[in-house]
Amino acid sequence: VELIVARNKLAYRRFGMRKFSHWTLYLDGLSLLLPLVTLFTGRWGYQLARLLRLKFFWDFNTHFCRGFTVVLELQEHLLIITVIALSLKQLYYKIFVTFFMYLLNIWIMALAIHYAFKNFRLLYNYDYGVQRMLEYLAHNGIHQAILDIVKEYTDQLWTREKGDWLPELVYDAPPCLRNDIFCSLYIHHLESAPTFRQLPDYFKRQLCARFVRIVIFPGKCIVRQGDTFNTTYFIHQGEVEKWMTDANGEGKLISILYTNSYFGRITGLYPSAGFRSSYYTRTVVDLVYLSLANWEDLLECYPEVKSLIYSTSKPKNTDFLKNLA
């Protein structure tokens, strides 16, 4: 039973089973249940169902703005006693509860609009940046197969992390704050490598700020045997396969590197050194790496630290030492 205003009079209306034939009941149900699907699928698009609550603007106008106007007019003309058995306190209570419920629904709807705007804006900016990059690569003669790989990678990166590697504000932060943030995130990687473990804390703090993060998906090659990238890689999350190619050109799986492992210790220090193995991602791998060109200035500023690093990281290959001379 519902109390309504019909023809400027208050009247009772019985719903019964007819309530289930009204479309607004199912609209309200969808607006409440569909957003919960996000908990099971992880896809934020289901949150857009909250926009169905725009219907409450019409309900607010119909039931509150128009309906209670008639009720108050009847109250003023003392006709309410013959129409409905409600005391003045009960009437005020109903007005207050109705007003509060509609404010609550408007607030939920505002959150839904804000959520949709935020995600669509981020997605639009990300897609715009990807398209600009692909156009630049295409205009410079990059093969279509490589462009397809780049597009697939950017799609996977958005699905996994919404396109974010590290917030840009972290890189733009003051040096001391940036050192604190990167130390909290990555300094344990320097403690796991013998080359960096014995270094002074003041040097390791600055070195942490030179880390660069990258995400690589399963089955992709990180480096190939013989590459000279002058980079040391640290596995923040994930698993990496180490492969060796023999003289006959046959590849052989040597080992599997897990979280907190590292590779490229020698190649990251000597420009002429190449990787002796190939490394492939076994799972989704979250890597941080140190490029020699990115922290070479620290070595020049601290000669004693540079001497300590190179004295404990000499290559074992004598032919390589002759090439350095």
Buried (B, 14 or more C-beta within 10 A) or exposed (E): EEBEBEEEEBEEEEEEEEEEEEEEEEBBEEBBEBBEBBEEEEEBEBBBBBBBBBBBEEBBEEBBEEBBEBBEEBBEEEBBEEBBEBEEEEBEEBBEEBEEBBEEBBEBBEEBBEBBEEBEEBBEEBBEEBEEBBEEBEEEEEEEEEBEEBBEBBEBBBEEEEBEEBEEEBEEBEEEEBBBBBBEBBBEBBEEBEBBEEBEEEBBBBBBBBBBBBBBBEEEEBBBBEBEBBBBBBBBEBBBBBBBBEEEEEEEEEEEBEEEBBBBBBBBBBEEBBBBBBBBBBBBBBBBBBBBEBBBEBBEEBEEBBEBBEEEBEBEEEEBEEEEE
